[in-house]
Amino acid sequence: MSVEMVDIYDVLVNDSLFSLHDFILESSAAPSCQISSFQSLGILYPVIVYRDSKKQLHLIDGVKRVQHAKLTQQKTIRVMILPETSPVTDIISLIMCNKRHEIESSIINKVQSICFAISLNAPESWILDILCFSFDFKPHSEFLRECERIHNLPKEIKQFCHEKKISLKQLVNFTHYPGELLETLIGWKNVLQLTASTLDEVASNINDYLKRENRTVDDLMSEPEVQEIFDSSLGPREKTEQFRQLLHLRKFPLLSASNSRIEKAVRSINMPREVKITWDRALENKKIEMNISVTDPVKWSGILKSLQSDELKSAIESILEEL
């Protein structure tokens, strides 16, 4: 390795082979303390570059130093040059070490670091055995392809996943939804209260409903019930809950219809409030439960009379048939 003074504009930054611009997502944070040190002490350490076969200099480490040098109108900068013969795995390891904090700040940054190594044609065995192991991933045969699909998600979705610290499982789930749907959903983040799990649930329910009905997102948004929710004066939490309920009705129309008939049957019994009738709304457990809460002995005879009525017997029979 050699250390030289070079023209600052000879150093490729965004066009560098080793630029992390498209791979590492950043969070909004206070200005780096490096900026203050540059202003008071200047640039103390050389930036690290790689010289390719065409003698072009690709920045490996030192983006902020280069930015500061350009901002202060410096014409040259001190660089440490790695030769063309440098193994790509060594360069990746150096970058990962220097950017460890940013990379480990979210699962999606770890995943995209894997994609960064893939983009540089690092050996697959090295990526699986060394890089994945260092990130606590347990890769399987399809893991690298999953990483690439995650990397191809819409940029705003990836930023949301970074900020919400979304898990690897949820990231993989998002890759199964159309990009158009994901872009629409992220556009609702100021209208709805979207958490990681809520976004996954809403995306899944909308996707299933649209596929079954052969409809589009625009068709869904044009439905009067949907427009009413989005145009209402409700807060984001209330809008989200109403929208989730509506999507559940759209996704499970038969289930929703059965629950509506059961609710109607329960209301028709007109039981004392001390008697609660419940059932599994997923209709998986074919039973009903009755909970009786008595605190006043005087009321017991009236409750007992209600439990022995033909009206209750008929209603329970109809509910059990529905289940």
C-alpha positions in Angstrom: 0.0 0.0 0.0 1.2 3.5 -0.7 0.1 6.9 0.6 -0.1 9.7 -1.9 -1.6 13.2 -2.4 -4.1 13.1 -5.3 -6.5 15.5 -6.9 -9.7 15.3 -4.9 -11.9 15.0 -8.0 -9.9 12.0 -9.1 -11.5 10.0 -6.2 -14.7 8.3 -7.3 -17.3 8.5 -4.4 -20.9 7.7 -5.5 -19.6 6.0 -8.6 -17.1 3.9 -6.6 -17.3 0.2 -6.9 -17.5 0.1 -3.1 -20.1 2.8 -2.6 -22.7 1.7 0.0 -25.2 4.4 -1.1 -27.7 1.9 -2.5 -27.2 -0.6 0.3 -27.0 1.0 3.7 -30.0 2.9 5.0 -29.5 5.8 7.4 -31.6 7.1 10.2 -32.1 10.8 10.9 -29.6 11.7 13.5 -27.5 14.6 14.9 -24.5 15.7 12.8 -21.5 13.4 13.2 -18.9 14.4 15.7 -16.4 13.9 12.9 -17.6 17.1 11.3 -16.6 19.1 14.4 -13.2 17.4 14.5 -12.6 18.2 10.8 -13.4 21.9 11.5 -11.1 22.1 14.5 -8.3 19.7 13.7 -8.5 19.1 9.9 -8.4 15.7 8.2 -5.9 13.7 10.3 -6.1 10.3 8.5 -5.9 9.5 4.8 -8.9 8.1 3.0 -8.7 4.6 1.7 -9.1 4.0 -2.1 -8.7 1.1 -4.5 -6.8 1.6 -7.8 -8.4 -0.5 -10.6 -6.8 -1.7 -13.9 -7.7 1.7 -15.5 -5.9 3.6 -12.7 -9.2 4.9 -11.4 -9.4 5.5 -7.7 -12.5 4.0 -6.0 -13.3 5.3 -2.5 -13.4 2.5 0.1 -13.5 4.5 3.4 -13.7 8.2 4.1 -16.8 9.7 2.5 -17.2 12.4 5.2 -13.5 13.3 4.8 -13.9 13.7 1.1 -17.1 15.8 1.5 -15.4 18.1 4.0 -12.4 18.5 1.8 -14.6 19.5 -1.2 -16.7 21.8 1.1 -13.6 23.6 2.2 -12.4 23.8 -1.4 -9.3 21.7 -1.0 -7.7 20.6 -4.3 -5.9 17.5 -3.1 -6.4 14.9 -0.4 -4.1 12.3 1.2 -5.1 8.7 0.2 -4.0 5.2 1.1 -4.1 3.2 -2.1 -4.9 -0.5 -2.2 -3.6 -2.2 -5.4 -5.6 -3.9 -8.0 -4.5 -7.3 -6.7 -6.2 -6.7 -3.3 -8.7 -9.6 -2.6 -12.3 -8.4 -2.7 -13.1 -10.3 0.4 -10.4 -8.3 2.3 -11.9 -5.0 1.0 -15.4 -6.0 2.0 -14.2 -7.1 5.5 -12.6 -3.7 5.9 -15.8 -1.9 4.9 -17.9 -4.0 7.2 -15.6 -3.3 10.1 -15.6 0.4 9.5 -19.4 0.5 9.0 -20.3 -2.1 11.7 -22.5 0.4 13.7 -24.6 1.4 10.7 -24.9 -2.1 9.4 -26.0 -3.6 12.7 -28.6 -0.9 13.3 -31.3 -2.9 11.5 -31.9 -6.3 9.9 -32.4 -4.8 6.5 -29.0 -3.2 6.6 -27.5 -6.6 7.4 -29.4 -8.1 4.5 -28.3 -5.4 2.1 -24.7 -5.8 3.2 -25.0 -9.4 2.0 -26.3 -8.0 -1.3 -23.4 -5.6 -1.5 -21.0 -8.5 -1.2 -23.0 -10.4 -4.0 -22.7 -7.3 -6.2 -18.9 -7.4 -5.9 -18.9 -11.1 -7.0 -17.5 -12.3 -3.6 -17.4 -16.1 -3.4 -20.7 -17.5 -2.3 -19.0 -19.8 0.1 -17.3 -16.9 1.8 -20.6 -14.9 2.0 -22.4 -17.9 3.6 -19.7 -19.1 5.9 -18.1 -15.8 7.0 -20.3 -12.8 6.3 -23.7 -14.4 7.2 -22.2 -16.0 10.3 -20.9 -12.6 11.5 -24.4 -11.2 11.2 -26.0 -14.1 13.1 -27.8 -15.3 10.1 -28.5 -19.0 9.6 -28.5 -19.2 5.8 -30.2 -22.0 3.8 -29.9 -22.8 0.1 -32.4 -20.0 -0.9 -31.1 -17.4 1.6 -29.1 -15.3 -0.8 -31.9 -15.2 -3.3 -34.2 -14.0 -0.5 -31.7 -11.2 0.3 -31.7 -10.1 -3.3 -35.5 -10.0 -3.3 -35.5 -7.9 -0.2 -33.0 -5.5 -1.8 -35.3 -5.1 -4.7 -38.2 -3.9 -2.5 -39.4 -0.3 -3.1 -37.0 2.2 -1.5 -39.6 3.8 0.8 -40.6 0.4 2.1 -37.0 -0.4 2.9 -36.6 2.8 4.7 -39.7 2.0 6.8 -38.3 -1.4 7.5 -35.0 0.1 8.7 -36.7 2.7 11.0 -39.2 0.1 12.4 -36.4 -2.5 12.9 -38.5 -5.1 11.0 -37.6 -8.7 11.4 -36.1 -11.0 8.7 -39.3 -13.0 8.5 -41.4 -9.9 7.9 -38.9 -8.7 5.3 -39.3 -12.0 3.4 -43.1 -11.7 3.7 -43.0 -8.3 2.0 -41.2 -9.8 -1.0 -44.3 -11.8 -1.8 -46.5 -8.7 -2.3 -46.6 -6.7 -5.6 -44.4 -3.6 -5.6 -47.4 -1.4 -6.5 -49.3 -2.5 -3.4 -46.3 -1.9 -1.1 -45.8 1.6 -2.6 -49.5 2.4 -2.0 -49.3 1.1 1.6 -46.3 3.2 2.5 -48.1 6.2 1.0 -50.7 5.8 3.8 -48.2 6.1 6.7 -49.3 9.6 7.5 -53.0 8.6 7.4 -52.9 5.2 9.1 -51.0 4.0 12.2 -48.7 1.5 10.6 -46.5 -0.7 12.7 -44.4 -3.5 11.4 -47.0 -6.1 12.2 -49.9 -4.0 11.0 -48.3 -3.3 7.7 -47.7 -7.0 7.2 -51.3 -7.8 8.1 -52.8 -5.1 5.9 -50.6 -6.1 2.9 -51.5 -9.7 3.3 -55.3 -9.2 3.6 -55.4 -6.7 0.7 -53.2 -9.0 -1.5 -55.4 -12.0 -0.8 -58.6 -10.1 -1.5 -57.4 -8.5 -4.7 -56.2 -11.8 -6.1 -59.4 -13.6 -5.3 -61.6 -10.9 -6.8 -59.2 -10.1 -9.7 -59.2 -6.5 -8.7 -56.6 -3.7 -8.3 -55.6 -1.4 -5.5 -57.4 1.4 -7.3 -60.6 -0.7 -7.3 -60.3 -1.2 -3.6 -59.7 2.5 -2.9 -62.7 3.5 -5.0 -65.0 1.5 -2.8 -67.4 3.8 -0.8 -66.6 2.1 2.5 -62.9 2.6 2.0 -63.3 6.2 1.0 -65.5 6.9 4.0 -62.8 5.7 6.3 -59.9 7.6 4.7 -62.0 10.8 4.3 -63.3 10.7 7.9 -62.1 13.0 10.7 -61.0 10.0 12.8 -57.4 9.8 14.1 -54.9 7.5 12.6 -55.4 4.7 15.2 -59.2 4.7 14.7 -58.9 4.8 10.9 -56.4 1.9 11.0 -58.7 -0.3 13.2 -61.8 0.4 11.0 -59.7 -0.3 7.8 -58.4 -3.6 9.3 -62.0 -4.7 10.2 -63.2 -3.8 6.7 -60.3 -5.8 5.1 -61.2 -8.8 7.3 -64.7 -8.7 6.0 -63.5 -8.5 2.4 -61.0 -11.3 2.9 -63.4 -13.6 4.8 -66.9 -12.8 3.4 -68.4 -16.2 4.4 -66.8 -16.1 7.9 -68.0 -12.6 8.4 -71.5 -13.5 7.2 -71.7 -16.4 9.7 -70.5 -14.2 12.5 -73.1 -11.6 11.7 -75.9 -14.3 11.8 -74.6 -15.6 15.1 -74.5 -12.1 16.6 -78.1 -11.5 15.4 -79.2 -14.7 17.0 -77.5 -13.8 20.3 -79.1 -10.3 20.3 -82.5 -11.8 19.7 -82.4 -13.9 22.9 -82.4 -10.8 25.0 -80.6 -12.5 27.9 -79.9 -10.7 31.2 -76.6 -8.8 31.1 -75.2 -11.3 33.7 -75.1 -14.0 31.0 -72.5 -13.7 28.3 -72.5 -15.9 25.2 -69.2 -16.2 23.4 -67.8 -18.3 20.5 -64.7 -18.6 18.4 -65.0 -15.9 15.7 -62.6 -17.8 13.5 -65.2 -20.6 13.6 -62.5 -23.2 14.2 -63.8 -24.4 17.6 -67.4 -25.6 17.0 -68.8 -24.7 20.4 -70.3 -21.8 22.3 -69.6 -20.8 25.9 -71.9 -19.2 28.4 -70.5 -17.2 31.3 -72.8 -16.4 34.2 -71.8 -13.7 36.7 -74.1 -13.4 39.7 -73.7 -11.0 42.7 -77.3 -10.6 43.7 -79.2 -13.7 45.0 -82.5 -12.0 44.1 -81.6 -12.0 40.4 -80.7 -15.7 40.3 -84.3 -16.9 39.8 -84.8 -14.6 36.9 -81.5 -15.7 35.3 -82.4 -19.3 35.8 -85.8 -18.8 34.2 -84.1 -17.2 31.1 -81.7 -20.2 30.8 -84.7 -22.6 30.7 -86.6 -20.7 28.0 -87.6 -22.2 24.7 -86.2 -19.0 23.1 -82.7 -19.7 24.4 -82.9 -23.4 23.4 -84.0 -22.4 19.8 -81.2 -19.8 19.5 -78.5 -22.1 20.7 -79.6 -24.8 18.3 -79.4 -22.3 15.4 -76.0 -21.1 16.5 -74.6 -24.6 16.8 -75.9 -25.3 13.3 -74.1 -22.2 12.0 -70.9 -23.4 13.6 
